[in-house]
Amino acid sequence: MTFFRQYIAPMLIVLIFLVALVAVTARAFLPSDLSAPAPIDDISFLLSVILFF
């Protein structure tokens, strides 16, 4: 258990952090149309989601 706490768990935390860092950084290199938020086509669907949650 000590081996897991001292070596494996910190390595997993660092790996998760690095994957998240790469994912966030990759957004800077996407074309402008892919890095924009998705358009909302149906406003009635959005209102029903907001009202019923």
C-alpha positions in Angstrom: 0.0 0.0 0.0 2.9 2.3 0.7 4.3 1.7 -2.8 0.9 2.7 -4.3 0.7 5.9 -2.2 4.3 7.0 -2.8 4.7 6.1 -6.5 1.6 5.1 -8.4 -1.0 7.6 -7.1 1.3 10.7 -7.6 2.1 9.4 -11.1 -1.6 9.0 -11.9 -2.3 12.5 -10.7 0.5 14.0 -12.8 -0.6 12.0 -15.9 -4.2 13.2 -15.5 -3.0 16.8 -15.1 -0.8 16.5 -18.2 -3.6 15.1 -20.3 -5.9 17.9 -19.3 -3.2 20.5 -20.0 -2.7 19.1 -23.5 -6.4 19.1 -24.2 -6.8 22.7 -23.1 -3.7 23.8 -25.0 -4.8 22.0 -28.1 -7.8 24.4 -28.4 -5.5 27.2 -29.3 -4.4 25.4 -32.5 -7.9 24.4 -33.7 -9.4 26.3 -36.6 -11.6 29.2 -35.5 -14.8 27.5 -36.5 -13.9 24.4 -34.3 -12.9 26.4 -31.3 -16.1 28.4 -31.1 -19.0 27.2 -28.9 -21.6 25.1 -30.6 -24.5 27.1 -32.0 -27.9 26.7 -30.4 -30.5 26.1 -33.2 -33.6 25.3 -31.2 -34.3 27.8 -28.4 -37.5 26.0 -27.3 -35.4 22.9 -26.4 -33.1 25.0 -24.4 -35.9 26.7 -22.5 -37.6 23.3 -21.8 -34.3 22.0 -20.3 -33.9 25.1 -18.2 -37.5 25.1 -16.9 -37.7 21.4 -16.1 -34.4 21.1 -14.2 
